[in-house]
Amino acid sequence: MAPVVETERLTKRYRRGRGIEALTLRVERGEVFGFLGPNGAGKTTTIRTLLGLLRPTSGTARLFGLDARRDGLAVRARTGNLPGEFAFAPRMSGRAPALAERLQADLDRPIGELSRGNREKVGIIQALFHAPDLLVLDEPTSGLDPIMQREFLALVGEERARGTTVFLSSHDLDEVQRVCDRVGMVREGRLIAVEEVARMRERAHHEVRVRFAVPVHPEEVAAVPGVEGLRVEGDGLAFRAVGDLDPVVKALARHPVCDLEITHPTLEELFLRHYRPAEEGR
């Protein structure tokens, strides 16, 4: 069976500004594929070229085994698309009312009168209401509050269970880790890695800063599995926790904790830490 999304050295160059360069990837049926990268990395250009809205400079893009441009009408009939900026389709039926109720979206007001978050809800409904085989979503939760983000991610999980393929562009690492099976990482228009989310989790780390009510010997914390690079910062400790956080939290909880801060790496930090050496070695 042909992959739902397939590109071969797909390239789009602009006279001014960066496009995408020699992008090759496959997305299988029923897969939720995250397309990760900072703003300006080439995510939207990739999506627009995949959907036949931009003519590639070179290379190929195929959806459902069909050419993205030559068979564009057939491709788009089976695709739900949420672009970064979208036009509202006034006639929606079928699942639209149920989705509107679930997302608390008002379909009766003019789109221009809606807040950014409510416009985003309408866009999600427009992408989903006709039960497409492929969902292409460009930064779908950027305007949603945390409650609606969680509801949207639940919808993505339900679409996966239905057999829908999802191509999800985002710069939010946490969002992608929660719903995606694999991720492709793009930087400066080039695909630098494709990886299973489970493997990313294994390598993921957290930056931890902790202050105790009574002095704790740094070597005690340094001996906890997963703790790396421990350093003393004033009256507290800071370190990197790699892998499972549970043993770290349990070890810290043996002492009275005054303050605890746990942060995730940014996408750029993840790129630099895991992929720059490989790139430089090519």
C-alpha positions, 0 to 999 in steps of 0.5 A: 500500500502506498504511503498517504504522504510521500515526497522525494527531494521536494524543493521549493526556492524563492527569489527572496527568502528560504523555502525547502530543500531536498525534503524526502519523507513518508507518512503511513496510513493512520499515522500522526506525524509531527512536523517540528521546527521553529517559525520560519523553518519551512513548515508552511512552505512544505504544507502548501507544496504538499497540497499543490498550492505551490509549484515545487522547484524540483522533486515530487510530492504525492498524496494517496499515491496521486501527484499533488499538483496534477491530481490536486482536486482528487487529493483535496477532496480527501483532505482536511486542511487547517492553514495558518490563515484560512477562509471560512466556508459558510456551508458546513454540515454533518459533524459541524454542529457536534464539533462546534458544541465540543469546541464551544465555537460560535458558527453564527457570528461573522468570522471577522468578529471572532477572536483569534482563538474562536477563529482557530476553532472554526478552522478546526471544524472546517478541517474535520467536519467532512471526515477526511482521510488526511488531516493537514494542520498548520500550528492548529493550537496556536490560538487556543486556551489550554482547555481547548488545546486538550480537547483538540488533542483528544480529537486528534487521538480519535481521528487516529483511531478512525484510521485518519492520517494526520500531518501536524505542523508545530513548534510546540514540542510538548504538544507533538510528544503527546499525540504523534507517533513520529516526528520530522524535524526541519531547520532552515528548510532542510529535514534534519531528522525523522524519529519515533516519539518514543525514542525522543522521550528516552533522550528527553531531559529536563532542567531542574532547580531546587532549594531545600529548607535544610542543607542537602549534600550535593553528592546525594543528589548527584548519585540519583539515576538520571541526574547529570551536570549537577552544580551549586547555585547559591543556596540551591542545586541545578542539574539536568534530569535525563529520562524518567523523572520519577526517581529524581522527584522521589529522591528530592522529596526525601527532604523539605523542598522550598522551591522546585522548577522543572523546565523542558528544553526548547526546540532549538536546544533539542536540535543543537544537542542531538543533531548538530554533530550529525549535520557537521559530520556530513 
